[in-house]
Amino acid sequence: MKKKKKHKLSLPAVFEIALFFSALYFWWRVSFTIPFIDEPAAFFLGIVLLVVELVGLIEFMVNFQIMAKKKNYPLPKIPEKAELYPDVDVFIATYNESADLLYKTVNGCRRMEYPDQSKVHIYLCDDGQREEIRTLARKMNIGYFTRDNNEGAKAGNLNNALNQTDSPLVVTFDADMIPRSSFLMKTVPYFIDSWMRNTGVRKAEQIRLGFLQTPQTFYNWDLFQYHLYAEKDVANEQDYFYREIEVAKTNSNSVIYGGSNTLISREALESVGGFYTKAITEDFATGMLIERNGFVSLAISEPLASGLAPEDLPSLIQQRIRWGRGVVNVLYQINLFFTNKFSTAQKVNYWTSIQYWLAPFSRFLYIFIPIISGIFGISVVRTPLWAALCFWLPTYIADSWAIGRLSGNIRTSLWTNLYETIMFPFLMGPIFMEFIGISLKKFKVTKKGVDNTDHFSWRYIWPFVLMLVLTLIAVISISYKMIFHLVFDGSITLFWLLYNSLLLIVAILFFIGRRQGSLISLHHAAVFAKLKQDKKTYEGAIAALGEAELEVIFDEQPKLSKDEVFRIEVEYEGHSFELPVRLIRLFKARGLIINRFEILKSDQEYLSDQYDHFLRMVYDRPIPTQATQKVRFFLPLIARHIKEIKLTKQENSREQWQDQIQNLMTSEEEIREKYFDNSDLIDSNSENGIKYPKDSVESADMKNLEESDR
């Protein structure tokens, strides 16, 4: 019997349903829930709340209009003839990043495929005037630029390189962004196609491609994924913007230049005087100016380079403050709404970028209005609970459904609320200062490759503890009136407070975080591997791979000791090399024994002879897309934090504590989801075509497994 095909409603139909319920909700809110004007405090707070909700509805409608017109632009078919492909300058901007980090990026750039490699010119643009970076550039046979001052910050650094080069196309990479080998061959053809189409066309009628933005993806877990134990449940926080919103903005020629992973026309840059130096978000401003000058922009959804997401809380907060203040500052600098050089569609799209940074103020009101209402007995929404549920619940469900469809299920309403709750105390003040004209003159560069183990600080947690205490006081106040005085007009506020309590508890757990482990993620791989032990060779496959660790499945499980150093022989793209490793974890899932090894980078022979091939094996592969964001992690998250606290109290030995946390992190349920819920452990459609049988290791020595596991 054939399964019936599931038919999804079209996006416009989903939007119309959501809009209908939203309109019905606001009709009810305006007609029946506003407090009487003879109660000034209640009336004022009620109107403020209504306005905030209305702004949210308008934002949703605008975003729908943007996303509904999203379409992908396939890669033009350009013959791989060297004469068709222009020279390309590759700028790697650096200030204080380590030589080790830059080595990986330069190595990725050097391996980018191109019909004529002599036309690819790579430069380290060092604004730190460091001799070791000059030496690195010389050893890797690439160009090096520096200057006597840091005027104009990153934009000034890039302009310095721009003035000393002349290729028609320019690539900009941040210091940590490692490109895939296909980067140029999947971006340059768009420009060649544009030039071909413009041949013989009058300049006024030409459609000139100004820049092409590819997604910024990351090879480490972001702090939201990692601290909330949600690596497998949620996408990176930036995925929705780069893989969905940016692509949709192509239609209105309002793509945001992200500062990295971007290919830019030199003609477009020179038409606006180079990279814009008067804003702390020079990329945002430069892209807008290029689009204002008549060039078109394009964003594609395929990730072609990956870097490091902020690895500690100060870096994350500082980065978001800089982004928020920079975007608002550009609003004033470019005079967005009082010029006729931007189309109406462009202005609306740019405004959504600015409106995003108003979310901290909305979240502040959503947190504190119910607190004020509960503690002081001010009823801001006059309606019984059953009526609120009748109108609010269908609207919430419909909006969540629509947001999921719009975002490709990358984003949900609950996760959006959580992100905003975590960040608003730190963003609200700086962004307000920017709105009233007090600008940030200097900014700190986001640190890369930092130690994330010492992250706990009361200066981040205390605002949330205070808000949670106030929320609970309001809950007690309303509950007391309901129980002892049978006053139920605060039931809606009570429901609201309980919802906020959940968000605040999770926010506190986020800042408590995880006290050990690496943020670097292991990604699915399919690479043959061999391990030699006592003159016997054990064949297997690498199933998950990262720069620091890897997971291997063997046909026949060897007896391994955690203290012993082994060498795993790997074959990848015609190269054979050995990795010195040490066993750190051994566990079983559905008949498969997974060996997790630490890669010992201190082995100098390995570093000198095979390091480049190893880096390509690790980084020149797709970063997996997290398809959906789930909400079921909330209760397991709280349980995991409670267990971690108990373990910390019980164990004085840090080594024992780490072992127990590791056991906790690799529970049978987590292993099952990681390897088997979404895909097989090894992808049968992978380039190497490896398909491992699930019963291949059933004959392994399980006694050895149990002993190793302890």
C-alpha positions as CSV (number, residue, x, y, z in Angstrom):
1,M,0.0,0.0,0.0
2,K,1.5,3.3,-1.1
3,K,1.9,6.0,1.5
4,K,-0.1,9.2,0.8
5,K,1.9,12.2,0.0
6,K,1.7,14.9,2.5
7,H,0.6,18.2,1.0
8,K,1.9,21.3,2.7
9,L,-0.1,24.5,2.6
10,S,1.5,27.2,0.5
11,L,3.4,30.0,2.3
12,P,0.8,32.7,1.3
13,A,-1.9,30.4,2.7
14,V,0.0,30.0,6.0
15,F,0.5,33.7,6.2
16,E,-3.2,34.4,5.6
17,I,-4.2,32.1,8.4
18,A,-1.7,33.7,10.8
19,L,-2.8,37.2,9.7
20,F,-6.5,36.3,10.2
21,F,-5.9,35.1,13.8
22,S,-3.6,38.1,14.5
23,A,-6.3,40.5,13.2
24,L,-8.9,38.8,15.3
25,Y,-6.6,39.0,18.4
26,F,-5.9,42.7,18.0
27,W,-9.6,43.4,17.4
28,W,-10.3,41.7,20.8
29,R,-7.4,43.4,22.5
30,V,-8.5,46.9,21.4
31,S,-12.2,46.3,21.9
32,F,-12.3,44.4,25.2
33,T,-9.0,44.4,27.2
34,I,-7.7,48.0,27.5
35,P,-8.0,49.2,31.1
36,F,-10.3,52.2,31.8
37,I,-8.8,55.7,31.4
38,D,-9.8,56.5,35.0
39,E,-7.0,54.2,36.1
40,P,-4.0,56.1,34.7
41,A,-1.3,53.6,35.6
42,A,-3.2,50.6,34.3
43,F,-4.3,52.5,31.2
44,F,-0.7,53.7,30.4
45,L,0.8,50.2,30.8
46,G,-2.0,48.7,28.8
47,I,-1.4,51.0,25.9
48,V,2.4,50.5,26.0
49,L,1.9,46.8,25.9
50,L,-0.6,47.0,23.0
51,V,1.9,49.2,21.0
52,V,4.7,46.7,21.6
53,E,2.5,43.9,20.4
54,L,1.4,45.9,17.4
55,V,5.1,46.6,16.4
56,G,5.8,42.9,16.6
57,L,2.9,42.2,14.3
58,I,4.1,44.8,11.8
59,E,7.6,43.3,11.9
60,F,6.1,39.8,11.3
61,M,4.2,41.1,8.2
62,V,7.2,42.9,6.8
63,N,9.4,39.8,7.2
64,F,6.8,37.7,5.5
65,Q,6.8,40.0,2.5
66,I,10.6,39.7,2.4
67,M,10.7,35.9,2.8
68,A,7.8,35.2,0.5
69,K,9.8,36.6,-2.5
70,K,12.9,34.5,-1.7
71,K,14.4,32.6,-4.6
72,N,17.7,30.9,-5.3
73,Y,20.0,31.9,-8.1
74,P,21.7,28.9,-9.5
75,L,25.4,28.9,-10.3
76,P,26.0,30.1,-13.9
77,K,27.6,27.6,-16.2
78,I,30.9,29.2,-17.3
79,P,33.5,27.1,-19.1
80,E,36.6,26.5,-17.0
81,K,38.9,28.4,-19.4
82,A,41.7,30.3,-17.7
83,E,41.2,33.3,-20.0
84,L,37.6,33.8,-18.8
85,Y,38.5,34.0,-15.2
86,P,39.9,37.3,-13.8
87,D,42.6,37.9,-11.2
88,V,41.3,37.8,-7.6
89,D,42.8,39.5,-4.6
90,V,42.1,37.7,-1.3
91,F,42.3,39.9,1.8
92,I,42.6,38.2,5.2
93,A,42.0,40.9,7.8
94,T,43.8,40.3,11.1
95,Y,44.6,42.4,14.2
96,N,45.5,40.2,17.2
97,E,44.7,36.7,16.1
98,S,47.4,34.0,16.6
99,A,49.7,32.7,13.9
100,D,48.2,29.2,14.4
101,L,44.7,30.4,13.7
102,L,45.9,32.3,10.6
103,Y,47.8,29.3,9.3
104,K,44.6,27.4,9.0
105,T,42.8,30.2,7.1
106,V,45.8,30.8,4.7
107,N,46.1,27.1,4.1
108,G,42.4,27.0,3.1
109,C,42.9,30.0,0.8
110,R,45.9,28.4,-0.9
111,R,43.9,25.3,-1.6
112,M,41.0,27.2,-3.4
113,E,40.5,25.8,-6.9
114,Y,40.9,28.1,-9.9
115,P,41.6,27.5,-13.6
116,D,44.8,29.6,-13.3
117,Q,46.3,29.6,-9.8
118,S,48.7,32.4,-10.7
119,K,45.6,34.8,-10.8
120,V,44.8,34.2,-7.1
121,H,46.7,36.7,-4.9
122,I,46.4,36.1,-1.2
123,Y,47.4,38.7,1.3
124,L,47.5,38.8,5.1
125,C,46.4,42.3,6.1
126,D,48.0,42.7,9.5
127,D,46.8,45.7,11.6
128,G,48.9,44.5,14.5
129,Q,52.3,45.1,12.9
130,R,53.5,41.7,14.1
131,E,56.8,40.2,12.9
132,E,55.6,36.7,13.4
133,I,52.7,37.3,11.0
134,R,55.1,38.7,8.4
135,T,57.2,35.6,8.9
136,L,54.1,33.4,8.4
137,A,53.2,35.1,5.2
138,R,56.8,34.7,3.9
139,K,56.9,31.0,4.8
140,M,53.5,30.4,3.1
141,N,54.5,32.4,0.0
142,I,51.7,34.9,0.2
143,G,51.6,38.7,0.4
144,Y,51.7,40.8,3.6
145,F,50.4,44.3,4.2
146,T,50.7,46.4,7.4
147,R,50.7,50.1,8.2
148,D,52.0,52.5,10.8
149,N,48.6,53.3,12.4
150,N,45.2,51.7,12.9
151,E,43.2,54.6,11.5
152,G,39.8,53.4,10.3
153,A,40.2,50.1,12.1
154,K,39.3,47.1,9.9
155,A,38.0,49.3,7.0
156,G,41.2,51.3,7.0
157,N,43.2,48.0,7.0
158,L,41.3,46.7,4.0
159,N,41.6,50.0,2.2
160,N,45.4,49.9,2.7
161,A,45.4,46.6,0.9
162,L,43.0,47.8,-1.7
163,N,45.3,50.7,-2.6
164,Q,48.2,48.4,-3.2
165,T,46.5,45.8,-5.5
166,D,44.5,46.0,-8.7
167,S,42.6,42.7,-9.4
168,P,39.0,43.3,-10.6
169,L,37.6,41.0,-7.9
170,V,38.3,41.2,-4.1
171,V,37.6,38.5,-1.5
172,T,37.4,39.5,2.2
173,F,37.9,36.9,4.9
174,D,38.0,37.3,8.7
175,A,41.1,35.8,10.3
176,D,39.3,32.7,11.4
177,M,37.2,32.0,8.3
178,I,38.5,28.9,6.5
179,P,37.2,28.7,2.9
180,R,36.4,25.5,1.2
181,S,38.4,24.6,-1.9
182,S,35.3,25.3,-4.1
183,F,34.8,28.9,-2.8
184,L,36.1,30.7,-5.9
185,M,34.6,28.4,-8.4
186,K,31.1,28.8,-6.8
187,T,31.3,32.6,-6.6
188,V,33.4,34.0,-9.5
189,P,31.1,32.6,-12.2
190,Y,28.3,35.0,-11.1
191,F,30.5,38.0,-11.9
192,I,31.7,36.6,-15.2
193,D,28.0,35.9,-16.1
194,S,27.2,39.5,-15.2
195,W,30.0,40.9,-17.3
196,M,28.9,38.8,-20.3
197,R,25.3,39.9,-20.0
198,N,26.4,43.5,-19.9
199,T,28.5,43.2,-23.1
200,G,27.1,45.6,-25.7
201,V,24.6,47.0,-23.3
202,R,24.5,50.8,-22.6
203,K,26.0,51.6,-19.2
204,A,22.7,53.1,-17.9
205,E,20.9,49.8,-18.7
206,Q,23.6,47.4,-17.3
207,I,22.9,45.3,-14.3
208,R,26.3,45.4,-12.5
209,L,27.0,42.9,-9.7
210,G,28.5,44.7,-6.8
211,F,29.1,41.9,-4.3
212,L,28.1,38.4,-3.5
213,Q,27.6,37.3,0.1
214,T,28.0,33.7,1.2
215,P,26.8,32.4,4.6
216,Q,29.0,32.7,7.7
217,T,28.9,29.3,9.2
218,F,31.0,28.0,12.2
219,Y,32.9,24.9,13.0
220,N,32.4,25.3,16.7
221,W,29.1,25.3,18.6
222,D,27.9,28.7,19.4
223,L,27.4,29.5,23.1
224,F,23.7,29.1,22.9
225,Q,24.0,25.6,21.6
226,Y,26.8,24.6,23.9
227,H,25.8,26.2,27.3
228,L,22.2,24.9,26.8
229,Y,23.2,21.4,25.9
230,A,21.3,21.9,22.7
231,E,24.0,21.1,20.0
232,K,21.8,18.6,18.3
233,D,18.5,20.4,18.8
234,V,19.0,23.9,17.4
235,A,20.8,25.6,14.6
236,N,23.6,28.1,15.0
237,E,22.0,31.4,16.0
238,Q,23.3,33.1,12.8
239,D,21.9,30.4,10.4
240,Y,18.5,31.9,9.9
241,F,20.0,35.3,8.9
242,Y,22.6,34.1,6.5
243,R,20.8,31.1,5.0
244,E,17.3,32.5,4.7
245,I,17.0,36.3,5.3
246,E,20.1,37.3,3.3
247,V,19.0,35.2,0.3
248,A,15.5,36.7,0.4
249,K,17.0,40.3,0.5
250,T,18.5,39.7,-3.0
251,N,15.1,40.4,-4.5
252,S,15.0,44.0,-3.2
253,N,18.8,44.6,-3.7
254,S,19.3,45.0,0.0
255,V,21.7,42.2,0.9
256,I,23.8,43.0,4.0
257,Y,27.5,42.8,3.4
258,G,28.7,40.6,6.3
259,G,32.4,41.6,6.3
260,S,33.6,38.1,5.5
261,N,33.1,35.2,3.0
262,T,32.3,37.9,0.4
263,L,33.4,38.5,-3.2
264,I,33.3,42.1,-4.2
265,S,33.8,44.0,-7.5
266,R,36.7,46.4,-7.3
267,E,34.7,48.8,-9.5
268,A,31.9,48.8,-7.0
269,L,34.3,49.4,-4.1
270,E,36.1,52.3,-5.9
271,S,32.8,53.9,-6.8
272,V,32.1,54.4,-3.1
273,G,35.6,55.4,-2.1
274,G,36.6,52.0,-0.7
275,F,35.5,50.4,2.5
276,Y,33.6,52.9,4.7
277,T,35.7,54.0,7.6
278,K,33.3,56.2,9.6
279,A,31.2,53.4,11.2
280,I,32.1,50.6,13.5
281,T,30.1,48.3,11.3
282,E,32.0,49.2,8.1
283,D,30.7,46.1,6.3
284,F,27.0,47.1,6.7
285,A,27.7,50.7,5.6
286,T,29.9,49.6,2.6
287,G,27.3,47.3,1.3
288,M,24.5,49.9,1.5
289,L,26.7,52.4,-0.3
290,I,27.5,50.0,-3.1
291,E,23.7,49.2,-3.5
292,R,22.9,52.9,-3.4
293,N,25.4,53.5,-6.3
294,G,23.4,51.3,-8.7
295,F,25.2,48.0,-8.2
296,V,23.2,44.9,-7.4
297,S,23.9,42.5,-4.6
298,L,23.4,38.7,-4.4
299,A,23.4,36.2,-1.5
300,I,23.6,32.5,-1.9
301,S,22.6,29.9,0.8
302,E,25.5,27.4,0.3
303,P,28.1,27.7,3.0
304,L,31.6,28.0,1.4
305,A,33.7,29.1,4.4
306,S,33.5,28.4,8.2
307,G,35.0,30.1,11.2
308,L,34.8,30.5,14.9
309,A,31.7,31.7,16.7
310,P,32.5,33.7,19.9
311,E,33.8,31.3,22.5
312,D,33.3,33.2,25.7
313,L,30.6,35.5,27.1
314,P,32.5,38.8,27.1
315,S,33.3,38.3,23.4
316,L,29.7,37.4,22.5
317,I,28.3,40.4,24.4
318,Q,30.9,42.8,23.0
319,Q,30.2,41.6,19.5
320,R,26.5,42.1,19.7
321,I,26.9,45.6,21.3
322,R,29.2,46.5,18.4
323,W,26.7,45.2,15.8
324,G,23.7,46.9,17.4
325,R,25.4,50.3,17.9
326,G,27.0,50.1,14.4
327,V,23.7,49.4,12.6
328,V,21.9,52.3,14.4
329,N,24.9,54.6,13.8
330,V,24.8,53.8,10.0
331,L,21.1,54.9,10.0
332,Y,22.4,58.4,10.9
333,Q,25.5,58.3,8.8
334,I,23.9,57.4,5.5
335,N,20.7,59.4,6.2
336,L,18.6,56.4,5.1
337,F,15.1,57.8,5.2
338,F,15.8,61.2,3.8
339,T,17.4,60.4,0.5
340,N,15.8,59.4,-2.8
341,K,18.8,57.2,-3.7
342,F,17.3,54.1,-2.1
343,S,14.1,52.5,-3.3
344,T,11.1,52.1,-1.0
345,A,11.8,48.3,-0.9
346,Q,15.4,48.9,0.1
347,K,14.4,51.3,2.9
348,V,11.9,48.8,4.3
349,N,14.5,46.0,4.2
350,Y,17.2,48.1,5.8
351,W,14.7,49.2,8.5
352,T,14.1,45.5,9.4
353,S,17.8,45.3,10.2
354,I,17.5,48.3,12.5
355,Q,14.2,47.1,14.0
356,Y,15.9,43.9,15.0
357,W,18.0,45.9,17.5
358,L,14.9,47.3,19.1
359,A,14.0,43.9,20.4
360,P,15.9,44.5,23.7
361,F,13.4,47.3,24.6
362,S,10.4,45.1,23.8
363,R,11.8,42.3,25.8
364,F,12.4,44.6,28.8
365,L,8.7,45.6,28.7
366,Y,7.5,42.0,28.3
367,I,9.5,41.1,31.4
368,F,8.7,44.1,33.7
369,I,5.1,45.0,32.8
370,P,3.8,41.7,34.4
371,I,6.1,42.2,37.4
372,I,4.7,45.7,38.0
373,S,1.2,44.4,37.4
374,G,1.6,41.5,39.8
375,I,3.4,43.3,42.7
376,F,1.2,46.5,42.6
377,G,-2.1,44.9,41.6
378,I,-2.4,46.8,38.4
379,S,-4.5,45.0,35.8
380,V,-3.0,45.8,32.3
381,V,-5.2,43.3,30.5
382,R,-8.9,43.3,31.6
383,T,-10.3,39.9,30.5
384,P,-10.9,36.5,32.0
385,L,-8.3,33.8,31.4
386,W,-10.6,31.7,29.2
387,A,-11.2,34.6,26.9
388,A,-7.4,35.3,26.7
389,L,-6.7,31.7,25.8
390,C,-9.5,31.6,23.2
391,F,-7.9,34.6,21.3
392,W,-4.2,34.4,22.3
393,L,-3.5,30.7,22.0
394,P,-4.7,30.2,18.4
395,T,-2.7,33.4,17.4
396,Y,0.4,32.1,19.1
397,I,0.1,28.7,17.4
398,A,-0.6,30.2,14.0
399,D,2.3,32.7,14.3
400,S,4.7,30.0,15.5
401,W,3.7,27.8,12.5
402,A,4.2,30.7,10.1
403,I,7.6,31.6,11.6
404,G,8.7,28.0,11.3
405,R,7.6,27.9,7.6
406,L,9.2,31.3,6.9
407,S,12.5,30.3,8.4
408,G,12.7,26.8,7.0
409,N,12.1,25.5,10.6
410,I,15.5,27.1,11.6
411,R,13.8,29.4,14.1
412,T,10.9,29.2,16.5
413,S,9.0,31.8,18.6
414,L,10.2,30.2,21.8
415,W,13.8,30.3,20.8
416,T,13.5,33.9,19.6
417,N,12.1,34.9,23.0
418,L,14.9,33.0,24.7
419,Y,17.7,34.7,22.6
420,E,16.1,38.1,23.4
421,T,15.8,37.4,27.1
422,I,19.5,36.4,27.4
423,M,20.9,39.4,25.5
424,F,18.6,42.4,26.3
425,P,20.1,43.5,29.7
426,F,23.5,44.0,27.9
427,L,22.2,45.6,24.7
428,M,19.5,48.0,25.8
429,G,21.7,50.6,27.4
430,P,24.4,50.8,24.6
431,I,21.8,50.8,21.8
432,F,19.8,53.5,23.6
433,M,22.9,55.7,23.8
434,E,23.4,55.2,20.1
435,F,19.9,56.2,19.3
436,I,20.3,59.5,21.2
437,G,23.5,60.3,19.4
438,I,26.2,59.2,21.9
439,S,28.3,57.0,19.6
440,L,31.0,54.5,20.2
441,K,34.2,55.8,18.8
442,K,36.3,52.7,19.3
443,F,35.5,49.0,19.6
444,K,37.1,45.8,20.7
445,V,37.8,43.1,18.2
446,T,36.0,39.9,18.9
447,K,38.6,37.5,20.4
448,K,39.2,34.2,18.5
449,G,40.6,31.0,19.9
450,V,40.1,31.9,23.6
451,D,39.9,29.6,26.6
452,N,36.2,29.1,27.4
453,T,36.6,27.1,30.7
454,D,36.4,30.0,33.1
455,H,33.2,31.7,32.1
456,F,31.2,31.9,35.3
457,S,30.7,35.5,36.6
458,W,28.0,37.0,38.8
459,R,28.2,40.2,36.8
460,Y,26.3,38.4,34.0
461,I,23.9,36.4,36.2
462,W,22.8,39.0,38.8
463,P,20.3,40.8,36.5
464,F,18.5,37.6,35.7
465,V,18.5,36.5,39.4
466,L,17.0,39.9,40.3
467,M,14.3,39.6,37.6
468,L,13.5,36.1,38.6
469,V,13.1,37.1,42.3
470,L,10.9,40.0,41.3
471,T,8.9,37.6,39.0
472,L,8.4,35.1,41.8
473,I,7.3,37.8,44.2
474,A,4.7,38.9,41.7
475,V,3.6,35.2,41.3
476,I,3.3,34.9,45.1
477,S,1.3,38.1,45.3
478,I,-1.2,37.1,42.7
479,S,-1.5,33.5,44.0
480,Y,-2.2,34.9,47.5
481,K,-5.1,37.0,46.3
482,M,-6.5,34.1,44.2
483,I,-6.3,31.6,47.1
484,F,-7.3,33.8,50.1
485,H,-9.4,36.5,48.6
486,L,-10.8,34.7,45.5
487,V,-9.6,37.5,43.2
488,F,-8.9,36.1,39.8
489,D,-8.4,39.2,37.7
490,G,-4.6,38.5,37.7
491,S,-4.8,35.0,36.2
492,I,-3.5,36.2,32.8
493,T,-0.6,38.0,34.5
494,L,0.1,34.9,36.5
495,F,0.3,32.8,33.3
496,W,2.6,35.4,31.7
497,L,4.8,35.5,34.8
498,L,5.2,31.7,34.8
499,Y,6.2,31.8,31.1
500,N,8.8,34.5,31.9
501,S,10.1,32.5,34.8
502,L,10.9,29.6,32.5
503,L,12.8,32.0,30.2
504,L,14.7,33.5,33.1
505,I,15.6,30.1,34.6
506,V,17.0,29.0,31.3
507,A,18.9,32.3,30.9
508,I,20.5,31.8,34.3
509,L,21.4,28.2,33.3
510,F,22.9,29.6,30.1
511,F,25.2,31.9,32.1
512,I,26.1,29.1,34.5
513,G,26.8,27.1,31.4
514,R,29.1,24.1,31.1
515,R,32.3,24.1,33.1
516,Q,34.4,21.9,30.9
517,G,34.8,20.5,27.4
518,S,35.5,21.9,24.0
519,L,33.2,24.0,21.9
520,I,34.7,22.6,18.7
521,S,32.1,20.3,17.2
522,L,32.7,16.9,15.6
523,H,31.1,16.6,12.1
524,H,30.1,13.6,10.2
525,A,32.8,12.1,8.1
526,A,33.3,8.9,6.0
527,V,37.1,8.2,5.8
528,F,38.8,4.8,5.9
529,A,41.2,4.3,8.8
530,K,43.5,1.6,10.1
531,L,45.0,1.0,13.6
532,K,48.0,-1.2,14.0
533,Q,48.5,-3.0,17.4
534,D,50.7,-5.9,18.3
535,K,51.4,-6.7,14.6
536,K,47.7,-6.8,13.9
537,T,45.8,-4.3,11.7
538,Y,42.3,-3.2,12.6
539,E,40.4,-1.7,9.8
540,G,37.6,0.8,10.2
541,A,36.2,4.2,9.4
542,I,36.3,7.7,10.9
543,A,32.6,8.5,11.5
544,A,33.0,11.9,13.1
545,L,35.8,14.3,12.8
546,G,37.2,17.5,14.4
547,E,40.6,19.1,14.7
548,A,41.1,17.9,18.2
549,E,39.1,14.7,18.3
550,L,37.7,12.0,16.1
551,E,35.4,9.0,16.4
552,V,36.3,5.6,14.8
553,I,34.3,2.4,14.3
554,F,36.4,-0.7,13.7
555,D,35.4,-4.0,12.0
556,E,36.8,-5.8,15.0
557,Q,37.2,-3.9,18.2
558,P,40.8,-3.8,19.5
559,K,41.6,-3.8,23.2
560,L,42.7,-0.2,23.9
561,S,44.1,1.5,27.0
562,K,43.4,5.2,27.8
563,D,47.1,5.8,28.7
564,E,48.5,4.3,25.5
565,V,49.3,6.4,22.4
566,F,48.3,4.9,19.1
567,R,48.7,5.8,15.4
568,I,45.7,5.7,13.1
569,E,46.5,5.6,9.4
570,V,44.2,7.6,7.3
571,E,43.7,7.7,3.5
572,Y,42.1,10.9,2.1
573,E,42.0,12.2,-1.4
574,G,45.1,10.3,-2.5
575,H,47.1,11.1,0.6
576,S,48.0,8.6,3.3
577,F,49.1,9.9,6.7
578,E,49.2,8.9,10.3
579,L,47.5,10.6,13.3
580,P,48.9,10.1,16.8
581,V,45.9,9.6,19.1
582,R,44.9,8.6,22.6
583,L,41.6,7.0,23.6
584,I,39.4,9.3,25.7
585,R,36.0,7.7,25.5
586,L,34.5,4.3,24.5
587,F,30.8,3.7,24.3
588,K,28.2,1.6,22.5
589,A,25.1,2.5,20.5
590,R,22.9,0.0,18.7
591,G,25.6,-2.6,18.3
592,L,28.2,-0.1,17.2
593,I,31.3,0.5,19.4
594,I,32.4,4.1,19.1
595,N,36.0,4.9,19.9
596,R,36.6,8.6,20.6
597,F,40.2,9.6,20.3
598,E,42.1,12.8,21.2
599,I,44.5,13.9,18.4
600,L,47.9,14.6,19.8
601,K,49.1,17.7,18.0
602,S,52.4,17.8,19.8
603,D,53.8,15.2,17.5
604,Q,56.1,17.4,15.4
605,E,56.7,14.8,12.6
606,Y,52.9,14.7,12.0
607,L,52.6,18.5,12.2
608,S,55.4,19.2,9.7
609,D,54.7,16.5,7.1
610,Q,50.9,16.0,7.1
611,Y,49.3,19.0,8.7
612,D,48.1,20.6,5.5
613,H,46.4,17.4,4.4
614,F,44.8,16.9,7.8
615,L,43.4,20.5,7.8
616,R,41.9,19.9,4.4
617,M,40.3,16.7,5.6
618,V,38.8,18.5,8.7
619,Y,37.7,21.8,7.2
620,D,37.2,21.3,3.4
621,R,33.8,19.6,3.9
622,P,30.2,20.8,4.3
623,I,29.1,22.0,7.8
624,P,25.9,20.1,8.5
625,T,22.7,22.2,8.6
626,Q,20.5,21.8,11.6
627,A,17.1,21.5,10.1
628,T,14.9,22.4,13.0
629,Q,14.8,24.0,16.4
630,K,13.2,21.9,19.1
631,V,11.8,23.0,22.4
632,R,11.9,19.6,24.2
633,F,15.4,20.3,25.5
634,F,14.1,22.6,28.3
635,L,13.4,20.0,31.0
636,P,16.4,17.8,30.1
637,L,18.5,21.0,30.2
638,I,17.4,21.8,33.8
639,A,17.9,18.2,34.8
640,R,21.4,18.1,33.4
641,H,22.4,21.3,35.3
642,I,21.1,19.8,38.5
643,K,23.1,16.6,37.9
644,E,26.2,18.7,37.2
645,I,25.9,20.5,40.5
646,K,25.5,17.2,42.4
647,L,28.5,15.8,40.7
648,T,30.6,18.8,41.5
649,K,29.6,18.5,45.2
650,Q,30.3,14.8,45.3
651,E,33.7,14.8,43.6
652,N,36.6,16.8,44.8
653,S,38.9,15.4,42.1
654,R,38.6,17.4,38.8
655,E,39.6,14.3,36.8
656,Q,36.8,12.2,38.3
657,W,34.3,15.1,37.9
658,Q,35.2,15.4,34.2
659,D,34.7,11.7,33.6
660,Q,31.3,11.7,35.1
661,I,30.2,14.8,33.2
662,Q,31.4,13.1,30.0
663,N,29.3,10.1,30.8
664,L,26.4,12.3,31.4
665,M,26.9,14.1,28.0
666,T,27.1,10.8,26.1
667,S,24.0,9.1,27.5
668,E,22.3,6.4,25.4
669,E,19.5,8.7,24.4
670,E,22.0,11.4,23.2
671,I,24.0,8.9,21.3
672,R,20.9,7.5,19.6
673,E,19.8,11.0,18.5
674,K,23.3,12.0,17.4
675,Y,23.8,9.0,15.1
676,F,20.5,7.4,14.2
677,D,17.5,9.8,14.5
678,N,18.3,12.0,11.5
679,S,20.7,9.9,9.5
680,D,22.9,6.9,9.6
681,L,26.1,7.1,11.4
682,I,27.9,7.0,8.1
683,D,26.3,8.5,5.0
684,S,25.9,6.0,2.2
685,N,25.7,8.9,-0.2
686,S,29.0,10.5,0.9
687,E,31.9,11.0,-1.5
688,N,33.7,7.9,-0.2
689,G,30.6,5.8,-0.4
690,I,31.2,4.0,2.9
691,K,28.2,2.2,4.4
692,Y,29.0,0.4,7.6
693,P,26.9,-2.6,8.7
694,K,25.3,-2.1,12.1
695,D,26.1,-5.6,13.2
696,S,29.8,-5.4,12.3
697,V,31.1,-5.2,15.8
698,E,28.7,-7.4,17.7
699,S,31.5,-9.9,18.4
700,A,33.6,-7.2,20.2
701,D,34.9,-7.9,23.7
702,M,32.2,-6.2,25.8
703,K,34.1,-6.8,29.0
704,N,36.9,-4.6,27.6
705,L,34.3,-2.0,26.6
706,E,32.8,-1.8,30.1
707,E,36.2,-1.6,31.8
708,S,37.3,1.2,29.4
709,D,34.0,3.0,30.0
710,R,34.6,3.2,33.7
